């Protein structure tokens, strides 16, 4: 049975172990173990390379419908594996145990198939990744999660865009009204100056006309 099979006592996420491989550096991977039953389930983790990995906890009891996290640590390595390929494998065994069982109280034959107990097994493969490829995968997952937003998130984003567009339109409208008022004020100032200048010219014309009329109507000088 693999991690993706259904109707098992427990399910494991993710379905495999991926480690960022760097020389002389430890790396870890967390596994979430979920109890899919209404009973207490005990588990045990085994590996084909026990000296390379540190597993905590390697044995435990998960309460009904509960879960726990197993941290698997890859010990610092001194050389790269050929083609970054790993042949190591993990096996996670699980079985039903009495209610309120504690990991320290588990019998020695708890995971012994020969005892007649029903033991389920989940096989996990191991993959090594370089730091650059791991960073690329995380960026791709971030873009994917952004593109797969929920309808509520999409509607909220669209609402914010609509409000932004409305604010931009309102700002442009206010700017246009301000420019119109400025031009109107300038026109008023210019027209006021023109009217004053015309009245001044007309007044001068009237005065000149009166002077001419007076000069023409006055009697000639006496001889």
VENQUISUL-V676298 format. One line per field, one symbol per residue. ss: DSSP state (A for helix, B for strand, O for the rest). phi: phi as a letter, one per 30 degrees, with the letter a starting at -180 (. if undefined). A space follows every 50 residues. Layout:
ss=???
phi=???
This chain:
ss=OBOOOOOOOBBBBOOOBBBBOOOOOOBBBBBBBBBOOOOBBBBBBBBOOO OOBBBBOOBBBBOOOOBBBBBBBBOOOOOOOAAAOOOOBBBBBBBBBOOO OOAAAOOOOOOOAAAOOOOBBBBBBBBBBOAAAAAAAAAAAAAAAAAOOO AAAAAAAAAAAAAAAAAAAAAAAAAAAAAAAAAAAAAAAAAAAAAAAAAA AAAAAAAAAAAAAAAAAOOOOOO
phi=.cdcdcicdbbbbddacbbdcbdibdbbbcccccdcbccdbcbbcbbdbd ddbbcbdcbabcdehcbbcccccddeccaddehhcbcdbbbccbadbeei dcddcdddceccdddjddccbbcbdcbcbdeddddddddddddddddcdd eddddddddddddddddddddddddddddddddddddddddddddddddd ddddddddddddddddddddddd
